Amino acid sequence: MADAVARTPRAGMGAGEVIVVGHSAGAQLAAVVALTPGSFTSGCADPPVATDRFVGLAGPYDVTQVGGMTHRRAGNKQRPDHLWGRSS
């Protein structure tokens, strides 16, 4: 994703919001990229890019594995632990 963002000026486009979209298995991959932007940087000369928006359609998500990142992205400030796979 960092490479694609870095290439936008060379393609004559302005860099705007970074929106990652995926469906099914692609939604799961898009979620990984959106929620962990610095995890897959080996071999890329460009710095990691944080996404502005993420849209996942019918993806196989395991939100218990991403900690607080999911509720921060979803905007749920009062996260009931029982709904997020954690018990107090």
Helices and strands as residue ranges (DSSP letters): H 2-7, E 19-23, H 25-35, E 53-57, G 63-65, H 69-74, G 81-83
